[in-house]
């Protein structure tokens, strides 16, 4: 049975559950080589990246809001907390790398707020490794839901983030684009924290959080 991420405009993107639930593949293992420890994996799911990092001797913590995903991750031996990245996160401001992989750049439907929040969690000169869509994809906020042949979830806020969006999103949040690469049809970027001045971002439904994000500023 296929599972799709469906956007409000009707676009359907098949979810690669076999990869999501599986063991780290060569692309995942290459990502491990790009991190600086310690690592925060945002939206870690069943924890395959946390497991790969631990196997390489790299301290890592996963965050996910889905109890089922957290349970799966913990059964694999991954260190994972069941909470939102906008909640209290241990070690805030001291993480060297944050991961936003497997489409998690869309979390919350506001990429600037999400990247701004991560800017407060990583240390100065820290980095964010983010998986994005291919060149030519127009990014933006939208509503989405998960569908199978048998059922559909409720609509939730989401966002599309393409590789072409990295420069302006990074600049708006005080993050520089350190690298962009493609492996096996998947696109990634490295954003690096480039300044320490903090402002406040208000996320609907959440308490205000400190952030480097400053819309419209270079």
N, C-alpha and C positions, 0 to 999 in steps of 0.2 A: 504494500500500500504506500503510495507516494504521499509526501508531506510538502506543502508549498507555503511560501511566504507570499501573500497576496496584497498588492497595493490597492488603494482606493480607486485608481484609474484603470484597474483590471489587469495590470501586469502581474504575472505569476513567476516566481523564482523558486525552482526546486531546492529544498533543503537537503544538504548532503549529510544525512543522518549517519550513514556508515562511517564517514570520516569523523564526524563529531563524536561518535561513540567509540571509535576505534583507537588503536595505538598511535603514537606519534609517527608521522610519515617523514620522508626526507625533507620536505619543506618546513615542517615543524622543527626538525633537528637543526636545520640551518638557522632558524630564528633563535634557537638557544645560543648559537654562537654570536649573536648580535646584542645580547643583553649585557647589562652591567648589574651585578647583584647589590642589594636584594631586589626581587621582582614582585610586582603586584599585578595579578591577572584579573582584569575586570570583565565580568560576564564569563567566568571560566567554564561553565557547563560541567560536563563529567570529569573535567580536570586533566585532560591529556597533556596540556602544556605544563601544568604544575608538576605532573608526574615526570615529564621529560626533564624539567629543570632540576628536580630533586635527584634524578638519576645521574645528572652531570655535577652534582655537588653544589648546586646553586640554591640558596634559600629563596623560597617563593611562597606567596599566599594568594589564594583564589577568593574571589567574591562572586556570589550569584544569588539572585532573589528567588530562584525556583527550588523548593524543597527537594523535589525528585532529583534534580541535577546535583545538588549538594550531597545527597545521599549516595549517588553513584560515585561522585568524586571521592568521598570519604572511604567507600569500600575499596577503592583503588589505592588508598594510602595517601591521598592528596590532602594537604592542609588547606581547608576551605571554610569560609564564614558565610552564613546565610544572611546577606544584607545588601542593601543598595550602596553604590559608590557614593551617593549623596548623604548617606548616614555617617556616623562616626567610624573612621577607619584607623586601625592601629598604625603607629609609625608615620602619621601624616607629616609630610615635608622631608622625610628621610628615605623614601624609596628611590632607588637609582633608575629603575625602569618600570614603566607601566605598559601592559599589553591590552590592546583593543583589537581582538581578532575574531574571525568567523562572523563578520557582519556587525559586531558590537559597536561600531562607530555610530550606529543609528539609535542607540539606547536613549530613551526619553524624548526623542524627536527634536533635540536642540543640540547640534554638534558643538556650537560655541560654548554653551553652558557645560557640556560634558568635558571638553578639552580644558576649559577654564578650571573646572574642578580638579582634573588630573594635574594641572599646573601647580595646584596647592599641595598635592600629595607627593610629587617627585621633588627631589632635592635640587638646588641650583646645579646646572649642567647635567641634570637628569634627562632621560629620554622617554618618548612614547613611541612604541611600535604599533602602527595602526594598519589594519587591512581595509582596503578601499575597493571601489569598483573601477573598471577599466577606463582609459582615456575616452572622452567623448560623452560620458554619462553625465547628465545634468543633475547636480545635487539639489536637495531641498527637503523641506519638512512635509510630512504626509501622515495619513492613517494607514495602518496595516493590520492584518490578522493572519493566523495560522489556519490552514485548511487541509483536511484529509478528505477522502471519499465519504467518510461517515459523519464528520462533524467539523465545526468551525469555531474558533475562539472569538471573543469579543474584539472589536476594533481597539487599537492602542496607538499612541503617538510613536512615530518612527521617523527616520530620516535616511535619505540616500546621500552618501559621501563618495564622490569620485576622486580619482587621482588629481584631476584638474582643480579640485577644491582645496587641496592641501596648503598651497601657498597663502591664500587669503584667510583661511581658517587659522593657520598657524600665526600669521601676522596679527590677527585680531586678538590672539590670546598670548602674545609674547613668546611664541614658539617658532624657532627657525626650522626649515626643512633641511635635514642633514643628508637624506638619501631617499631615493625611490627605486624600487626594483620589482621585477615580475618573475614568478616561478610557476610553471605548470598552469598557466592561465590565471593565476591569482596575483593581485597587485598589492604592494605594501609601501608604506612610507615610514621614515624615522623623523619624528619631531623632537627638537631639543629645546629645553628650557633656556631662554636667553636673557631673562631679566628677573628681578626679584620684587619689583613693586607690585603690591597687592591691592585690588579693589574688591568690591562686593558684587556677586552675582546672585540675583534672586530667581530661584527656580520655582515655578508654580507648584504649590502643594508641599514645598519643602522650606525649611528654615534657610535664611540667607547664608551663603558660604563665601569665604574669602576666595578670591580668584585673581589670576593675572589677566583674565579676559577683559579687553577694552575694545568694544565694537568701534570699528572705523579708525583705530589707531594703528600705526605701523608696527 
